[in-house]
Amino acid sequence: MGLTNYALERMGFEKIPADRTIEARFRSLNVYEARGIVSDKKAPLDSSSLKNTDNEVSLSLGNSVNEICRILAGDDFTDDEDKWKTETKTSPPYMIVLTESPEQVTCSNGYWKQENEEIITHDCFTEAKESLQKLENVRTAVVVTALSALLSSEQRPVVFVPVAREVYADTNLDKRLRDLRFEFSGEAYVSSPIDTASASKKISSALQLSHSIHPKVGYFFGLATKEKDRLKKFLYLFLVIEIHTHQTFKELDYAVALTKLHVLPARIADSAAAFYIDRQKEAKNLTQRFMWCSILRWSDVCDSDVENFKVVKRIRDRIYHGEEVAEKSLPISEAQSLASKLIRCKSYA
């Protein structure tokens, strides 16, 4: 049940005047704590150099959320950064992703109030904010997933843990319209140093790679990163592996790779080629497709990765068949490592 008009007025809101229309373009700032990397002391992360933009998404890394926010949005993120770090229980480096809605929207009927040179509206731009959230699910999530995968190694994963999200809009009234929401998370991790040059290459590669990643891969990878429940986290990661495998399999060109895999007798070369191509196309289950992708596309996948996949899938199958699986025994780190590796392999296609 929404607030009554009386309640809104008691909170300082008033009806938007009939002759006034608010025009706004919505943007979101998603702040992440980078876990698994730390700024190199000899070559610290330079947020200005690391700024990258790809269509609706801009991002940068650094040791100060305010510095990154000024570079991306022209304003500080918080009035007191040290206090903010304490309250959020986070430490640098940070990443901020700015996502911009491509469309400008208007509102002329609803409630608003103006304070501190800002506009606060009530239930005027619901559809616009929902549209922005959908854009984040499609674009922002895959960019973050791609960068996480490219920065990770098999021994040391890198994850970007969501810390804060701010939705705001620049308006035709020369005032900013805002909407705030914060999320917190915490767990143990180990970091390795990274310098500006290395981070810049990874960011550029991640933006390029993000266009070839299925949106659901980024969506479920992001859910896994935020999830506290170990069972849900494991299942989200498995969905990443499953969706990514099916997507990659559909892109395989077995006919091109055929001569590299088989020596066909000249007397029956055409018929044999057609036979092999048909057999490859008949692969329906996940394990078969995983093997075909490993053979034809994922050049870094080795026998140990295949065994890792079998272990992860066997446990997933037990869960789906209603068997009890102890949460402590769930191979979450193995699933995350495999998922990141498969996503990285996409960039070498």
C-alpha positions in Angstrom: 0.0 0.0 0.0 1.4 3.4 -1.0 1.5 6.6 1.0 -1.6 8.7 1.1 -1.5 12.3 -0.2 -1.8 13.5 3.4 1.2 11.5 4.5 3.2 12.8 1.6 2.3 16.4 2.4 3.3 15.8 6.1 6.7 14.7 4.7 7.2 17.9 2.9 6.0 16.8 -0.6 3.6 18.9 -2.7 1.9 18.4 -6.0 4.0 19.3 -9.1 2.5 22.5 -10.5 0.3 22.0 -13.5 2.5 24.3 -15.7 5.7 22.4 -14.7 7.2 19.4 -16.4 10.3 17.6 -15.1 12.5 16.2 -17.9 15.1 13.7 -16.7 17.7 11.3 -17.9 18.4 8.6 -15.4 21.8 7.2 -14.5 23.0 4.6 -11.9 26.2 4.4 -10.0 27.1 0.9 -8.9 30.0 0.8 -6.4 32.0 -2.4 -6.0 34.7 -3.4 -3.6 37.4 -5.3 -5.6 38.4 -8.4 -3.8 41.4 -10.4 -5.0 43.5 -7.4 -6.2 45.2 -4.5 -4.5 46.8 -1.3 -6.0 50.4 -1.7 -6.8 52.5 0.5 -4.4 55.0 1.4 -7.1 52.4 2.0 -9.8 49.1 2.8 -8.0 45.8 2.7 -9.8 45.2 5.9 -11.7 41.4 6.3 -11.9 41.6 9.0 -14.6 43.7 6.8 -16.9 41.4 3.8 -16.2 38.2 5.4 -17.3 36.6 3.5 -20.1 33.3 4.0 -21.9 31.3 1.5 -24.0 27.9 2.8 -25.2 25.7 3.1 -22.1 28.4 2.0 -19.6 31.4 3.8 -18.2 33.7 2.5 -15.5 36.9 3.1 -13.6 39.0 1.6 -10.8 40.8 3.3 -8.0 41.5 3.7 -4.3 39.0 6.5 -3.7 35.2 6.3 -4.4 35.0 10.1 -4.5 37.8 10.4 -7.0 36.3 7.8 -9.3 32.9 9.3 -9.0 34.2 12.8 -9.9 35.8 11.3 -13.0 32.6 9.5 -14.1 29.8 11.8 -12.8 31.5 15.1 -11.9 30.6 14.9 -8.2 31.7 13.2 -5.0 29.9 10.0 -4.0 30.0 10.8 -0.3 30.6 13.8 2.0 32.9 11.9 4.3 34.8 9.0 2.6 36.6 7.7 5.7 33.3 7.5 7.6 31.7 5.8 4.5 34.5 3.2 4.5 33.9 2.5 8.2 30.1 2.2 7.8 30.3 -0.1 4.8 33.3 -2.0 6.2 35.1 -1.9 2.9 38.6 -1.1 1.7 40.1 -0.1 -1.6 40.4 -0.7 -4.5 36.9 0.2 -5.6 35.2 0.1 -9.0 32.3 2.3 -10.0 30.2 1.5 -13.0 28.0 4.4 -14.4 25.1 3.2 -16.5 23.1 5.8 -18.5 19.6 5.4 -19.8 19.6 6.3 -23.5 16.2 7.9 -23.3 15.0 11.1 -21.6 11.7 10.8 -19.7 9.2 13.4 -18.4 6.9 13.7 -15.5 4.2 16.4 -14.9 1.8 14.7 -12.5 2.9 13.6 -9.1 4.5 14.8 -5.9 7.9 16.4 -5.3 10.0 18.5 -2.9 13.1 20.5 -3.4 15.9 20.6 -0.8 19.6 21.1 -0.8 19.5 22.1 -4.5 18.1 18.7 -5.3 14.7 17.4 -6.4 13.1 14.5 -4.7 10.1 13.0 -6.5 7.6 10.3 -5.3 6.5 7.6 -7.7 7.0 9.8 -10.8 9.6 7.8 -12.7 8.9 4.2 -11.7 9.0 2.9 -15.3 12.2 4.8 -16.1 14.0 3.3 -13.1 12.8 -0.2 -14.0 14.0 0.3 -17.5 17.4 1.4 -16.2 17.5 -1.7 -13.9 16.9 -3.9 -17.0 19.7 -2.2 -18.8 22.0 -2.9 -15.9 21.0 -6.5 -15.9 21.9 -6.8 -19.6 25.0 -4.6 -19.9 26.4 -3.7 -16.6 26.3 -7.2 -15.3 28.2 -8.7 -18.2 30.9 -6.0 -18.1 31.5 -6.7 -14.4 31.5 -10.5 -15.0 33.9 -10.2 -17.9 36.4 -8.1 -15.9 36.1 -10.4 -12.9 36.9 -13.4 -15.2 39.8 -11.7 -16.9 41.4 -10.6 -13.7 41.0 -14.0 -12.0 43.4 -16.8 -12.1 42.8 -20.5 -11.3 44.6 -20.0 -8.0 43.2 -16.6 -7.1 39.7 -15.4 -8.0 38.8 -11.7 -8.3 35.3 -10.7 -7.5 33.6 -7.3 -7.4 31.3 -7.2 -4.4 28.4 -4.7 -4.6 28.6 -2.1 -1.9 26.3 0.7 -2.9 23.9 1.7 -5.7 22.7 5.2 -6.4 20.1 6.1 -9.0 19.9 9.8 -10.0 18.9 12.0 -12.9 20.0 15.3 -14.4 17.0 17.4 -15.1 15.9 20.4 -17.2 15.6 22.4 -14.0 19.4 22.4 -13.4 18.9 20.3 -10.3 19.7 16.7 -9.7 17.1 14.1 -8.9 18.2 11.2 -6.7 17.2 7.8 -5.4 19.5 5.9 -2.9 19.9 2.2 -2.0 22.8 0.5 -0.2 23.8 -3.2 0.0 26.6 -4.7 2.1 28.6 -7.9 2.1 31.7 -9.4 3.6 33.9 -12.5 3.5 37.6 -13.5 3.6 39.8 -13.1 0.5 43.5 -12.7 -0.6 44.7 -10.0 -3.0 47.5 -9.6 -5.4 48.9 -6.3 -6.6 47.9 -4.7 -10.0 49.1 -1.6 -11.6 47.4 1.0 -13.9 48.8 -0.4 -17.1 47.7 -4.0 -16.4 44.3 -2.8 -15.1 43.7 -0.7 -18.2 44.4 -3.6 -20.6 42.0 -5.8 -18.6 39.2 -3.2 -18.6 39.5 -2.7 -22.4 39.4 -6.5 -22.9 36.5 -6.8 -20.5 34.4 -4.2 -22.4 35.1 -6.0 -25.7 34.5 -9.5 -24.2 31.2 -8.3 -22.6 29.5 -8.1 -26.0 30.0 -11.8 -26.6 28.7 -12.9 -23.1 25.1 -14.0 -22.8 23.2 -11.5 -20.5 22.1 -14.3 -18.3 25.7 -15.3 -17.7 26.4 -11.8 -16.2 23.1 -11.8 -14.4 23.6 -15.1 -12.5 27.3 -14.5 -12.0 26.3 -11.2 -10.3 23.7 -13.0 -8.2 26.3 -15.6 -7.1 28.7 -12.8 -6.0 26.0 -11.2 -3.8 24.5 -14.4 -2.4 25.2 -15.4 1.2 23.4 -18.8 1.1 25.9 -21.4 -0.1 23.4 -23.6 -1.8 22.0 -20.7 -3.9 25.5 -19.4 -4.6 26.5 -22.9 -6.0 23.4 -23.2 -8.1 23.8 -19.7 -9.6 27.4 -20.5 -10.5 26.3 -23.7 -12.2 23.8 -21.8 -14.2 26.6 -19.6 -15.4 28.6 -22.7 -16.6 25.5 -24.3 -18.1 24.3 -21.2 -20.0 27.8 -20.3 -21.2 28.3 -23.9 -22.5 25.1 -24.0 -24.5 25.8 -20.5 -25.9 29.3 -21.5 -27.0 28.2 -24.8 -28.5 25.7 -23.0 -30.7 28.5 -20.9 -32.1 30.8 -23.8 -33.0 31.7 -24.3 -36.6 32.5 -28.0 -36.6 32.8 -28.2 -40.4 35.8 -25.8 -40.3 37.5 -27.7 -37.5 36.8 -31.1 -39.0 40.1 -31.6 -40.9 42.1 -30.7 -37.8 40.4 -33.5 -35.8 40.1 -36.3 -38.3 42.1 -37.7 -41.2 39.4 -38.7 -43.7 40.0 -41.3 -46.4 39.9 -39.6 -49.8 37.6 -42.4 -51.1 34.8 -41.4 -48.7 35.8 -37.9 -47.5 32.5 -36.2 -48.3 30.3 -38.8 -46.7 32.5 -39.1 -43.7 32.6 -35.3 -43.2 28.8 -35.2 -43.3 28.6 -38.1 -40.9 30.9 -36.4 -38.3 29.1 -33.1 -38.7 25.7 -34.8 -38.0 27.1 -36.6 -35.0 28.4 -33.3 -33.5 25.1 -31.6 -34.1 23.3 -34.4 -32.2 25.0 -33.5 -29.0 22.1 -32.5 -26.7 23.2 -33.0 -23.1 25.4 -30.6 -21.2 28.3 -33.0 -20.7 28.5 -33.7 -24.4 28.4 -30.0 -25.3 31.0 -29.2 -22.7 33.3 -31.7 -24.3 32.8 -30.4 -27.8 33.4 -26.8 -26.6 36.5 -27.9 -24.8 37.8 -29.6 -27.9 36.9 -27.0 -30.5 36.8 -23.6 -28.7 38.1 -23.5 -25.1 41.8 -23.8 -25.8 42.9 -23.4 -22.2 40.6 -26.1 -20.8 42.5 -29.3 -19.8 41.7 -32.7 -18.3 41.6 -31.3 -14.8 39.0 -28.8 -15.8 36.9 -31.6 -17.3 37.1 -33.6 -14.1 36.2 -30.4 -12.2 33.1 -30.0 -14.4 32.1 -33.6 -13.8 32.4 -33.1 -10.0 30.4 -29.9 -10.0 27.7 -31.3 -12.3 27.4 -34.6 -10.3 26.6 -32.5 -7.1 24.2 -30.3 -9.0 22.4 -33.4 -10.3 22.2 -34.8 -6.8 20.6 -31.6 -5.6 18.1 -31.6 -8.5 17.1 -35.2 -7.7 16.3 -34.3 -4.2 19.3 -35.8 -2.4 20.7 -34.1 0.7 24.0 -32.4 0.1 25.9 -30.9 3.0 26.3 -27.2 2.4 29.9 -27.3 3.7 30.8 -29.9 1.0 29.5 -27.8 -1.9 32.4 -27.1 -4.4 31.7 -23.4 -4.6 35.3 -22.3 -5.2 35.7 -24.9 -7.9 32.5 -23.8 -9.6 33.5 -20.2 -9.5 37.0 -20.9 -10.8 35.6 -23.0 -13.7 33.0 -20.4 -14.6 35.6 -17.6 -14.7 38.0 -19.7 -16.8 35.3 -20.6 -19.4 34.3 -16.9 -19.7 38.0 -16.0 -20.1 38.3 -18.6 -22.9 35.6 -16.8 -24.8 38.0 -13.9 -25.4 40.5 -16.2 -27.2 37.9 -17.5 -29.7 
